[in-house]
Amino acid sequence: MSLNKLIKQCALNDKTAQATVYELYGSKLFALCLKYSNNKQEAQDNFQDGFITIFHKIEQFNFKGSFEGWMKRIMVNTVLQKYRKKNVLNIVTENIPDEVIVDVDEDEVSLDMLLKLIQELPERYRLVFNLYVLDGYTHKEISSFLNIAEGTSKSNLSRARFILKEKVESILSDQISG
């Protein structure tokens, strides 16, 4: 069955077609939810809510652009809606450098460790960091998604980078002294 036909069948509430879409894209979309959630349980909740929204709005997909990209945007928006409701995106005034460069030697810090450190960031910093660094959104787009000023997005990104840099340096110094 072609992707277009599969999407049309999902719009008709065809449970088999919906199961197929779930099987085809579930692991990628769950990984996306993990990236934006505090823990696995929260990611599972966001994942389920996101899929409900996808199937509820699937008739709105206009077959222009990537279906996978359309679903990813819905998943990200589902997660961000919850953060907006929790009001974790408030402006925080801190004295931080404008631009923090984090240079990580892959032999010294594993990707898994780096992802774990990103997951430990405070929500407002993790969201902006993921949207900007991992998903390539602009500060203008992020400010729109999160309903914050562009300057706040830039500030939160700098703070996230600063925190990550300090944590990586701490891990490396522990490895050297340990």
C-alpha positions in Angstrom: 0.0 0.0 0.0 1.4 3.4 -0.9 2.0 6.0 1.7 -0.7 8.3 0.3 -3.3 5.5 0.4 -2.1 4.6 4.0 -2.7 8.2 5.1 -6.1 8.3 3.5 -7.0 5.1 5.2 -5.9 6.5 8.5 -8.2 9.5 7.9 -11.0 7.1 7.5 -10.2 5.6 11.0 -8.9 2.3 9.5 -7.2 0.7 12.6 -5.0 -1.5 10.4 -3.7 1.5 8.5 -3.1 3.3 11.8 -1.2 0.3 13.2 1.0 0.3 10.1 1.8 4.0 10.5 2.5 3.4 14.2 4.9 0.5 13.3 6.6 2.5 10.6 7.2 5.7 12.5 6.8 4.8 16.2 10.4 4.3 17.1 11.6 7.6 15.5 8.8 9.5 17.1 9.3 7.9 20.5 13.0 8.9 20.3 11.9 12.4 19.6 9.7 12.4 22.7 12.5 11.0 24.8 14.7 13.9 23.7 12.1 16.5 25.0 10.9 14.7 28.1 12.3 14.5 31.6 12.1 10.7 31.8 10.9 7.6 29.9 7.4 7.6 31.6 6.8 11.2 30.6 8.1 10.4 27.1 5.6 7.5 26.8 2.8 9.8 27.9 3.8 12.5 25.3 4.2 9.8 22.6 0.7 8.4 23.2 -0.8 11.9 23.3 1.1 12.9 20.1 -0.2 9.8 18.2 -3.7 10.5 19.3 -3.3 14.1 17.9 -1.7 12.7 14.7 -4.6 10.4 14.0 -7.1 13.1 15.0 -5.6 15.7 12.7 -4.4 13.4 9.9 -7.0 14.7 7.4 -5.3 18.0 7.7 -2.1 16.6 6.1 -2.1 18.2 2.6 0.4 15.8 1.0 2.9 18.6 0.5 6.2 18.0 2.2 7.2 15.0 4.3 4.6 13.1 6.2 7.3 12.1 8.8 8.2 15.8 9.2 4.5 16.7 9.7 4.2 14.0 12.4 7.4 15.1 14.1 6.2 18.7 14.3 2.9 17.4 15.9 5.0 15.4 18.5 7.2 18.4 19.3 4.2 20.6 19.6 2.4 18.1 21.9 5.4 18.1 24.3 5.8 21.9 24.1 2.1 22.4 24.9 2.6 20.6 28.2 5.6 22.8 29.1 3.7 25.9 28.3 0.9 24.8 30.6 3.4 24.1 33.4 4.9 27.5 32.9 8.5 26.3 32.9 9.6 28.7 30.2 9.7 31.9 32.2 12.6 34.3 31.7 15.5 33.7 34.0 18.0 36.5 34.6 21.5 35.1 35.1 24.9 36.4 34.3 26.1 34.1 31.5 28.5 34.6 28.6 26.9 35.4 25.3 28.3 32.4 23.4 29.7 29.3 25.0 31.6 26.9 22.9 31.6 23.3 24.0 34.3 21.2 22.3 34.0 17.6 23.2 36.4 14.9 22.3 34.3 11.8 21.4 37.0 9.5 22.8 36.7 11.2 26.2 32.9 11.6 26.5 30.5 9.2 24.9 27.4 10.2 23.0 25.3 8.3 25.5 26.8 10.3 28.4 26.3 13.6 26.5 22.6 12.7 25.8 22.2 11.9 29.5 23.7 15.3 30.5 21.3 17.0 28.0 18.4 15.1 29.6 19.4 16.4 33.0 19.3 20.1 31.9 16.4 22.1 33.4 13.4 21.9 31.1 13.6 25.4 29.7 17.2 25.0 28.7 16.8 21.4 27.4 13.9 22.4 25.2 15.7 25.3 23.6 19.0 23.3 23.3 17.2 20.4 21.6 15.2 22.6 19.3 18.2 24.7 18.2 21.2 22.3 18.3 19.6 18.9 17.6 16.7 19.8 15.4 18.0 23.0 13.7 15.2 25.4 14.4 16.0 29.1 14.5 15.6 31.3 17.6 12.7 33.0 15.8 10.9 29.6 15.3 11.7 28.6 18.9 10.3 31.8 20.3 7.1 31.1 18.4 6.9 27.5 19.5 7.6 28.3 23.2 5.9 31.7 23.3 9.0 33.4 24.5 11.2 36.3 23.2 14.0 35.5 20.8 16.4 36.9 23.4 15.1 34.5 25.9 15.7 31.6 23.5 19.3 32.8 22.9 19.8 33.2 26.6 18.5 29.8 27.4 20.7 28.2 24.7 23.8 30.0 26.2 22.9 28.8 29.6 22.3 25.2 28.5 25.7 25.2 26.7 27.4 26.7 29.8 25.9 24.0 32.1 26.9 21.2 29.7 30.4 22.6 29.4 30.8 22.6 33.2 29.4 19.1 33.5 31.7 17.7 30.8 34.7 19.4 32.3 33.8 18.0 35.7 33.5 14.5 34.2 36.8 14.8 32.4 38.6 16.1 35.6 37.1 13.2 37.6 38.4 10.7 34.9 41.8 12.3 35.1 42.0 12.3 38.9 40.1 9.0 39.3 
